[in-house]
Amino acid sequence: MNKIFFNSRALLVATLVSVVTSSPLFPRQNGTTPSACAAVASQVANAPASSTPTVAAQLAYECIQSVPLNTPNALELVRTIKPYLDWQSTTAYLKNTPSEYTAKIQAPVDVFGGLDKIEAGLKSGFFKTEYDFGFALYTLLQSTHDGHLSYVPDTVGRVFQWGRPVPLVSVSEDGEKLPAIFVYADILAASQNESFKPSPLTKINGQDAITFMQNWIEIGSLQDRDALWNNAFYNLASISLGSSGTGTGTFSGGGRGRWVYPGAKTELNFANGSTASYTNYARVLRPLKGIVTGEDLAKIYFNYANATATFNLRTPPAPTPTATTPAQTPIPAPGYPTPIFREPKNAIGGYYLDNVAYADVAVLSVPSFDGYAEFQQVGQNFLAKAVADGKKKLVIDVAANGGGIILQGYDLFKQLFPLIDPYAAGDRFRAHESFDLIGQFVSNISGYYPRSLDIEDETILDLVASTSNYRSDLDPTTNAHFLSWPDKYGPETHQGDTFTKLLRWWLSDPLTSWNSGETEVTGYGIPAGPQPFDASNIVIVYDGYCASTCTIFSELMRKLAGVQTIAMGGRPNDNIIQAVGGTKGTNNYPWNYIFSLVKSVYNYSTPAQQTTYDGTVLATYNSVLPFARAVGSPNVNARDGIRKNDTTNTPLQFRYEEADCRLYFTPEMTVDVTAVWKAAVDVKWGEKECVAGSLNSGSWRNKTRRAVRSASETAKVGSLDGGRLEKLMESLDLETETESKPWANGLMLP
């Protein structure tokens, strides 16, 4: 039997919802153990109380597959999530993708058509278990490869999450040979034993290792396949973010890998003829005392309540808690040097390189824009000190950066280039009935209040500051305010769908700052200093994960300042690859934020207005079910980014753009991040060359070397001292947080 990560029913489910993927989907084991849930509960009861218990993946899978399907509830869930998907800005482009996107990035996905097919499958009796239905729903939205668009049903991630006990890396032996796949623990072992030569994988579960991984990576949230490839493996930048990153890679259950059953075992074959077999595991996230059957599990953890359960939209609003900055517990960053400055959770850090050959180089590591006040301060302090210390060159490393606070992206750009107007792309929303009705109401009620932080009702303050108020944005064609809601809303027609006019951020507005992490952008709320580095003396390093706010920052740096880019890693070939591989949407909306807007419309309306709204689409947001049955925070991509002067109005999400230069990861880079930074310096300002692309006007050398590039045969690193090795070994246990938190800004959830 093939012991791989999907099953035959999943294959039928994928076909049903028209999820196009090159991944082979593998046969499910026949039958389930009737007492699987009881066995899991028994093992959990005997597990240490201080840790998250784990059980064999196959046993947990049999348990979750024994949960019976509640068809009426499932149909109601499909019905009640559709209004939220109206806010997804890219559905028309996903259904009919531009030709270059289809050829080089991903296949089309018909989101609403897929929902209709799932609904038809429920009515016809196609789905037999709650898990099969939930996984079909999850897979449909995941197949868009838009990290802002996500819905994780309870059966997919509330009770069990999956993992493999063997993180991998994809590295080039010498930075020249094609990358090969290695077990990361072998890389670490080689650092302690000069005679040990790690051997690359040739097969995973009986399949060619590269082919297996090319299939597996499609479960990820990124759109670019080279970025997806990198995200499957152990990565120091991701590790530096702790549980808010993608852990040890999707292959071992980090990031979106935690929501996909990997099969019972992982069996590895190596080039030297050796083999290894691992039992995959499931983390058990909920107490299971008293659980015997799948029915018991459903009664406690899945919403089998009346399918018409509703919120009362006319309930007076609850007080909105004042936003607070969470406590910052410093996170160690294995494989990183001592920082000059850093944000406690490693969202940003400034470093110098210890070799005299790199004495004039400063490094700004930015694996996240989710850093609150400390983020801005670290950037300011480090750049000032670097200039004062005589540093002439700057490496900016955005590996693992899934975004964060939108205005932090604008601010970091303005710290670096204070004289450039930060407008590289306009934003737009999908124009639909819900957004129009909310915008009309919010714009009207906002006219009765001053545009001031002195508004005492915080719900009203939030509405006045929101983009549902036409006064909150600027028209990029005039850099003046829109004249009315219709002036902003339009709509305009593109790709057979309707959209608002383009808009840009009003960066000097205190309410804009308040509404986006309370960030005052340099040059607007706070004075700007002199430009610290010339653009020619800056290079940006990517691993493809750059998404959301990171793509905003990248667009500003590349298109306005002309900064060059290096893309690391990628699939084992020598083609040039993209730098940015994550979602290029510019703003995610949690569904509960959308619901709060609808509820505010009702709460602040007269009875006559409420009756009118009852006859509109706003009345369809009245169900608790989408939230009760979700793990963490469901999200949509609310705003597209449209490049300045793009007459085609194509969202950046659907544009393919190569990096200037490509480098391979090497074994040393998996234990010492400074090896990445030094390689970037060497290829930008030294004598080294890119494996593809170029950072100068010369031709690509790979045009004459592709035919002779060989595969890596081993992977060696230098000796690691005990302390560094211990921290790296400890990082192998790192897991992605179990549930995402609501966040209406510019963050792609891991």
Secondary structure, DSSP 8 states (H G I E B T S, - for coil): ----S--HHHHHHHHHTT---S-------SS--TTHHHHHHHHHHTS-TTS--EEEHHHHHHHHHTSB--HHHHHHHHHHHHHHHTT-TTHHHHHT--HHHHHHT-----HHHHHHHHHHHHHHT---BHHHHHHHHHHHHHTT--TT-B--BHHHHTSEEEE-S--EEEE-SSSSSB-EEEEHHHHHHHTT-TT-----EEEETTEEHHHHHHHHGGGSS-SSHHHHHHHTS--HHHHHTGGGTTTT-GGGT-GGGGGS---SEEEEEETTS-EEEEE-EEEE-S--TT--SHHHHHHHHS--S-TT-B--TTS------------------TT----SEE-TTSSSEEEE--SGGGTTEEEEE-S-B--HHHHHHHHHHHHHHHHHTT--EEEEE-TT--EE-HHHHHHHHHHH-TTS---SEEEEEB--HHHHHHHHHHHHHHTTS-SSTT-S-HHHHHHHHSTTSGGGEEETTTTEE-SSHHHHH--EEETTEEE---BEE-TT-HHHHHTTTT---BTTTB------S-GGGEEEEE-B---THHHHHHHIIIIIS--EEEEE--SSS----BSB-S---SEEEEHHHHHHHHHHHHHTS-HHHHHHHHTSGGGGG-BSHHHHTBSS--EEEEEEEEETT-TT--BGGG---B-SEEE---GGGGT-THHHHHHHHHHHHSS---SEE-SSSS--THHHHGGG--B----------HHHHHHHHHHTT----SS-----SEE---
